[in-house]
Amino acid sequence: MKVNFFQNVYDVVRLIPKGRWTSYGAIAHYLGANGSARMVGWAMNSAHGIPDIPAQRVLNREGRLTGKNHFATPELMQSLLESEGLEIKNDQVIDGKSSFWDPAEELKI
């Protein structure tokens, strides 16, 4: 059975550890779909209602909370990330490089 792109995105997002974040582009790169960050964003937007997907951990490449308006409230994304130990200021992860999780590095096969 062929697994679709959205399911592949969700499988990667489920692996992001608490207190870490990754970007739409990093997920696309890992899946062999360079230049498809927007498709990863569409997948994340379609993830609402799927309980085991930590969507709050997927940010833009600069560590900005660009998807915050797709949560129940705009503040929820930040609250979830802060509860995992990330510091957020002005909708951006502080010291984002140290908490960035790159699936291409972390999930080497």
Buried (B, 14 or more C-beta within 10 A) or exposed (E): EEEEBBEBBBEBBEBBEEEBBBBBBBBBBBBEBEEBBEBBBBBBEEBEEEEEBBBBBBBBBEBBBBBBEBBEEEEEBBEBBEEBEBEBEEBBBEEBEEBBBBBEEBEEE
